[in-house]
């Protein structure tokens, strides 16, 4: 469970990424408009060659690559949990809550992956960080 500070930090990073994405989309549209203008002007003069518009196409591709990279970063940030989930009823819990306010179920102590040390939920079968199986650990914990 992340702290309030971490939650706002993650939210701030998402805001910055969304702002950068909007700027990149505007930049991409400007490249495409300029490309279209150049193609049209060259077509009117019957001087249309691929070398004359190559630079604009490369500019569009560069922006699209950065957009793809930022979208991947945003997906990773969105997948990070900012809350815990009650293993009994599925309601959200704050880290400091030992008992679920919805059903009264006592939250089990934090569990971590023996392979990488990442904190994992009781119901997880695999570590979200390294992919290691948690099934054997879970069986050992239950016995």
Backbone as CSV, one residue per row, in Angstrom:
resi,resn,N_x,N_y,N_z,CA_x,CA_y,CA_z,C_x,C_y,C_z
1,UNK,0.853,-1.182,0.000,0.000,0.000,0.000,0.890,1.233,0.000
2,UNK,0.614,2.126,-0.885,1.433,3.314,-0.939,0.901,4.382,0.002
3,UNK,1.789,5.228,0.458,1.399,6.300,1.365,0.697,7.393,0.574
4,UNK,0.140,8.341,1.298,-0.518,9.476,0.659,0.482,10.227,-0.210
5,UNK,1.694,10.394,0.306,2.731,11.091,-0.460,3.029,10.359,-1.757
6,UNK,3.167,9.030,-1.685,3.454,8.249,-2.890,2.290,8.323,-3.868
7,UNK,1.057,8.292,-3.343,-0.121,8.382,-4.207,-0.106,9.693,-4.985
8,UNK,0.131,10.805,-4.288,0.137,12.093,-4.962,1.337,12.224,-5.892
9,UNK,2.446,11.605,-5.531,3.607,11.606,-6.407,3.281,10.879,-7.709
10,UNK,2.627,9.715,-7.591,2.242,8.939,-8.778,1.215,9.719,-9.602
11,UNK,0.265,10.348,-8.929,-0.740,11.151,-9.621,-0.084,12.318,-10.351
12,UNK,0.905,12.922,-9.712,1.633,14.028,-10.339,2.389,13.572,-11.578
13,UNK,3.014,12.390,-11.485,3.729,11.865,-12.660,2.758,11.585,-13.796
14,UNK,1.578,11.052,-13.476,0.566,10.811,-14.514,0.124,12.122,-15.158
15,UNK,-0.070,13.153,-14.354,-0.459,14.459,-14.892,0.609,14.996,-15.837
16,UNK,1.869,14.894,-15.437,2.977,15.376,-16.271,3.035,14.600,-17.582
17,UNK,2.860,13.276,-17.503,2.878,12.457,-18.713,1.716,12.814,-19.640
18,UNK,0.519,13.010,-19.079,-0.631,13.393,-19.916,-0.403,14.748,-20.574
19,UNK,0.173,15.685,-19.837,0.467,17.005,-20.394,1.466,16.892,-21.541
20,UNK,2.507,16.091,-21.342,3.510,15.883,-22.399,2.882,15.202,-23.615
21,UNK,1.993,14.258,-23.389,1.314,13.588,-24.504,0.482,14.562,-25.329
22,UNK,-0.230,15.459,-24.652,-1.020,16.459,-25.393,-0.111,17.351,-26.234
23,UNK,1.032,17.744,-25.670,1.979,18.575,-26.428,2.526,17.807,-27.629
24,UNK,2.817,16.527,-27.427,3.317,15.710,-28.538,2.263,15.534,-29.620
25,UNK,1.017,15.390,-29.238,-0.055,15.268,-30.236,-0.169,16.548,-31.062
26,UNK,-0.035,17.697,-30.412,-0.056,18.970,-31.151,1.142,19.043,-32.102
27,UNK,2.312,18.617,-31.606,3.518,18.624,-32.436,3.346,17.689,-33.637
28,UNK,2.776,16.525,-33.397,2.535,15.561,-34.473,1.599,16.154,-35.518
29,UNK,0.520,16.792,-35.055,-0.432,17.396,-35.998,0.233,18.503,-36.810
30,UNK,1.105,19.282,-36.179,1.817,20.329,-36.914,2.731,19.725,-37.984
31,UNK,3.424,18.631,-37.629,4.260,17.946,-38.622,3.411,17.449,-39.788
32,UNK,2.271,16.850,-39.471,1.413,16.318,-40.529,0.839,17.438,-41.397
33,UNK,0.459,18.556,-40.780,-0.029,19.699,-41.559,1.058,20.233,-42.487
34,UNK,2.265,20.359,-41.952,3.378,20.842,-42.772,3.690,19.860,-43.895
35,UNK,3.650,18.593,-43.596,3.874,17.565,-44.609,2.815,17.662,-45.712
36,UNK,1.575,17.785,-45.299,0.495,17.923,-46.280,0.657,19.173,-47.129
37,UNK,1.040,20.277,-46.499,1.241,21.518,-47.242,2.360,21.355,-48.258
38,UNK,3.484,20.757,-47.824,4.618,20.561,-48.732,4.262,19.640,-49.891
39,UNK,3.568,18.558,-49.597,3.174,17.625,-50.653,2.280,18.322,-51.662
40,UNK,1.321,19.086,-51.176,0.417,19.789,-52.066,1.162,20.805,-52.937
41,UNK,2.029,21.596,-52.317,2.786,22.597,-53.081,3.668,21.932,-54.137
42,UNK,4.334,20.847,-53.745,5.182,20.138,-54.710,4.349,19.491,-55.816
43,UNK,3.187,18.979,-55.469,2.322,18.358,-56.457,1.864,19.400,-57.477
44,UNK,1.514,20.617,-56.974,1.082,21.689,-57.879,2.185,22.049,-58.860
45,UNK,3.440,22.017,-58.398,4.581,22.382,-59.249,5.108,21.186,-60.051
46,UNK,4.492,20.027,-59.835,4.926,18.777,-60.465,6.373,18.445,-60.116
47,UNK,6.761,18.726,-58.846,8.109,18.455,-58.355,8.101,17.492,-57.166
48,UNK,7.084,16.694,-57.071,6.932,15.816,-55.914,7.930,14.663,-55.964
49,UNK,8.862,14.633,-54.976,9.805,13.519,-54.826,9.834,13.126,-53.357
50,UNK,10.166,11.888,-53.125,10.141,11.395,-51.752,11.219,12.041,-50.878
51,UNK,12.336,12.396,-51.430,13.422,12.997,-50.635,13.037,14.352,-50.056
52,UNK,12.200,15.084,-50.767,11.822,16.419,-50.302,10.916,16.379,-49.070
53,UNK,10.210,15.296,-48.850,9.315,15.219,-47.693,9.803,14.239,-46.635
54,UNK,10.954,13.628,-46.851,11.491,12.633,-45.927,11.691,13.210,-44.515
55,UNK,12.197,14.415,-44.415,12.472,15.036,-43.118,11.199,15.182,-42.288
56,UNK,10.111,15.613,-42.898,8.856,15.758,-42.163,8.325,14.399,-41.704
57,UNK,8.451,13.400,-42.558,7.990,12.052,-42.182,8.799,11.534,-40.991
58,UNK,10.099,11.788,-40.989,10.927,11.363,-39.869,10.517,12.094,-38.589
59,UNK,10.154,13.356,-38.706,9.682,14.117,-37.545,8.409,13.517,-36.971
60,UNK,7.486,13.124,-37.840,6.239,12.501,-37.387,6.541,11.176,-36.697
61,UNK,7.412,10.370,-37.297,7.755,9.076,-36.707,8.416,9.232,-35.347
62,UNK,9.282,10.223,-35.215,9.962,10.474,-33.945,8.949,10.810,-32.850
63,UNK,7.992,11.673,-33.165,6.962,12.047,-32.199,6.116,10.831,-31.843
64,UNK,5.749,10.026,-32.838,4.928,8.839,-32.571,5.652,7.839,-31.675
65,UNK,6.962,7.700,-31.832,7.739,6.812,-30.965,7.727,7.302,-29.524
66,UNK,7.863,8.614,-29.336,7.841,9.169,-27.989,6.459,9.021,-27.358
67,UNK,5.408,9.206,-28.167,4.038,9.020,-27.674,3.858,7.583,-27.201
68,UNK,4.334,6.628,-27.974,4.237,5.217,-27.596,4.951,4.955,-26.265
69,UNK,6.149,5.505,-26.115,6.918,5.334,-24.885,6.182,5.930,-23.682
70,UNK,5.625,7.127,-23.838,4.895,7.772,-22.740,3.633,6.995,-22.392
71,UNK,2.947,6.456,-23.400,1.755,5.645,-23.131,2.111,4.406,-22.322
72,UNK,3.240,3.777,-22.615,3.683,2.612,-21.843,3.974,3.002,-20.394
73,UNK,4.637,4.147,-20.202,4.932,4.612,-18.844,3.640,4.862,-18.065
74,UNK,2.653,5.459,-18.731,1.377,5.744,-18.073,0.660,4.444,-17.705
75,UNK,0.707,3.450,-18.573,0.083,2.161,-18.272,0.699,1.549,-17.021
76,UNK,2.027,1.597,-16.915,2.706,1.049,-15.739,2.283,1.783,-14.474
77,UNK,2.205,3.106,-14.550,1.799,3.882,-13.373,0.358,3.585,-12.986
78,UNK,-0.515,3.417,-13.973,-1.921,3.142,-13.672,-2.109,1.777,-13.030
79,UNK,-1.230,0.826,-13.327,-1.362,-0.521,-12.779,-0.929,-0.597,-11.326
80,UNK,-0.167,0.391,-10.870,0.264,0.389,-9.474,-0.951,0.598,-8.581
81,UNK,-1.097,-0.265,-7.584,-2.230,-0.138,-6.665,-1.982,0.988,-5.677
82,UNK,-3.018,1.724,-5.398,-2.920,2.755,-4.374,-3.768,2.395,-3.168
83,UNK,-4.126,1.104,-3.076,-4.935,0.632,-1.970,-4.737,-0.871,-1.807
84,UNK,-5.198,-1.393,-0.676,-5.219,-2.834,-0.436,-6.644,-3.312,-0.646
85,UNK,-6.802,-4.604,-0.825,-8.126,-5.179,-1.023,-8.354,-6.251,0.037
86,UNK,-9.526,-6.237,0.657,-9.883,-7.247,1.651,-9.985,-8.595,0.946
87,UNK,-9.287,-9.604,1.467,-9.309,-10.920,0.836,-10.613,-11.654,1.104
88,UNK,-11.450,-11.128,1.984,-12.730,-11.766,2.279,-13.860,-11.203,1.414
89,UNK,-13.995,-9.869,1.374,-15.135,-9.276,0.654,-14.744,-8.452,-0.566
90,UNK,-13.449,-8.172,-0.743,-13.002,-7.424,-1.917,-13.068,-5.918,-1.796
91,UNK,-13.475,-5.399,-0.655,-13.542,-3.941,-0.468,-12.140,-3.370,-0.280
92,UNK,-12.011,-2.092,-0.595,-10.715,-1.415,-0.444,-10.399,-1.172,1.024
93,UNK,-9.104,-1.300,1.346,-8.626,-1.055,2.703,-7.470,-0.067,2.662
94,UNK,-7.360,0.714,3.711,-6.185,1.554,3.887,-5.101,0.702,4.529
95,UNK,-3.862,1.055,4.301,-2.748,0.271,4.835,-2.819,0.161,6.355
96,UNK,-3.248,1.206,7.004,-3.259,1.219,8.467,-4.409,0.404,9.060
97,UNK,-5.372,-0.009,8.239,-6.519,-0.755,8.736,-6.182,-2.242,8.876
98,UNK,-6.294,-2.732,10.101,-6.030,-4.152,10.347,-7.288,-4.983,10.081
99,UNK,-8.464,-4.371,10.300,-9.733,-5.051,10.092,-10.502,-4.334,8.987
100,UNK,-11.181,-5.112,8.167,-11.995,-4.556,7.085,-13.214,-3.865,7.682
101,UNK,-13.452,-2.588,7.345,-14.611,-1.883,7.895,-15.937,-2.396,7.310
102,UNK,-15.894,-3.123,6.211,-17.123,-3.631,5.595,-17.562,-4.974,6.168
103,UNK,-16.592,-5.883,6.408,-16.974,-7.225,6.860,-16.309,-7.651,8.167
104,UNK,-15.347,-6.864,8.671,-14.698,-7.178,9.931,-13.575,-8.199,9.833
105,UNK,-13.265,-8.650,8.628,-12.223,-9.649,8.434,-10.861,-9.068,8.817
106,UNK,-10.076,-9.852,9.568,-8.750,-9.396,9.978,-7.782,-9.606,8.815
107,UNK,-7.085,-8.546,8.473,-6.113,-8.607,7.392,-4.890,-9.377,7.855
108,UNK,-4.416,-10.273,7.003,-3.216,-11.041,7.361,-1.986,-10.155,7.215
109,UNK,-0.913,-10.489,7.932,0.299,-9.685,7.830,0.821,-9.664,6.400
110,UNK,1.573,-8.646,6.079,2.125,-8.498,4.732,2.956,-9.714,4.359
111,UNK,2.895,-10.077,3.103,3.614,-11.233,2.571,4.532,-10.727,1.472
112,UNK,5.702,-11.336,1.344,6.618,-10.887,0.300,7.117,-12.082,-0.507
113,UNK,7.527,-11.783,-1.725,8.053,-12.798,-2.639,9.431,-13.229,-2.144
114,UNK,9.629,-14.534,-2.044,10.933,-15.026,-1.581,12.013,-14.853,-2.638
115,UNK,11.607,-14.630,-3.877,12.569,-14.480,-4.966,13.135,-13.055,-5.037
116,UNK,12.250,-12.038,-4.965,12.722,-10.658,-5.139,12.413,-9.743,-3.954
117,UNK,11.583,-10.206,-3.000,11.272,-9.400,-1.825,10.102,-8.448,-1.993
118,UNK,9.485,-8.403,-3.179,8.344,-7.524,-3.438,7.167,-7.919,-2.547
119,UNK,6.462,-6.917,-1.985,5.277,-7.222,-1.184,4.169,-7.702,-2.110
120,UNK,3.514,-8.797,-1.723,2.452,-9.374,-2.544,1.198,-9.551,-1.703
121,UNK,0.051,-9.644,-2.351,-1.214,-9.873,-1.655,-1.365,-11.351,-1.342
122,UNK,-2.161,-11.628,-0.350,-2.390,-13.009,0.085,-2.935,-13.875,-1.036
123,UNK,-3.807,-13.317,-1.867,-4.445,-14.109,-2.917,-3.607,-14.238,-4.192
124,UNK,-2.493,-13.521,-4.294,-1.647,-13.580,-5.493,-1.022,-14.963,-5.656
125,UNK,-1.040,-15.454,-6.877,-0.411,-16.743,-7.184,1.000,-16.543,-7.738
126,UNK,1.250,-15.376,-8.325,2.556,-15.055,-8.900,2.957,-13.648,-8.479
127,UNK,4.250,-13.428,-8.374,4.776,-12.104,-8.026,4.582,-11.169,-9.213
128,UNK,4.036,-9.989,-8.950,3.813,-9.005,-10.001,5.097,-8.365,-10.502
129,UNK,6.180,-8.470,-9.747,7.439,-7.854,-10.147,8.327,-8.815,-10.933
130,UNK,8.536,-10.020,-10.400,9.479,-10.947,-11.045,8.807,-12.154,-11.684
131,UNK,7.509,-12.366,-11.419,6.782,-13.473,-12.022,6.953,-14.812,-11.324
132,UNK,7.670,-14.836,-10.211,7.892,-16.100,-9.491,6.572,-16.636,-8.941
133,UNK,6.440,-17.947,-8.927,5.249,-18.589,-8.387,5.226,-18.428,-6.867
134,UNK,4.069,-18.063,-6.352,3.899,-17.892,-4.909,3.093,-19.034,-4.320
135,UNK,2.690,-19.981,-5.155,1.841,-21.096,-4.712,2.497,-21.933,-3.627
136,UNK,3.763,-22.274,-3.814,4.474,-23.103,-2.813,4.570,-22.364,-1.491
137,UNK,4.903,-21.065,-1.544,4.974,-20.258,-0.320,3.624,-20.224,0.370
138,UNK,2.587,-20.107,-0.432,1.241,-20.041,0.126,0.887,-21.348,0.829
139,UNK,1.229,-22.483,0.214,0.977,-23.786,0.846,1.742,-23.908,2.152
140,UNK,3.011,-23.441,2.150,3.824,-23.509,3.370,3.241,-22.634,4.473
141,UNK,2.725,-21.455,4.078,2.130,-20.548,5.049,0.871,-21.135,5.665
142,UNK,0.126,-21.907,4.870,-1.127,-22.481,5.358,-0.912,-23.697,6.234
143,UNK,0.237,-24.344,6.117,0.480,-25.556,6.911,1.187,-25.274,8.204
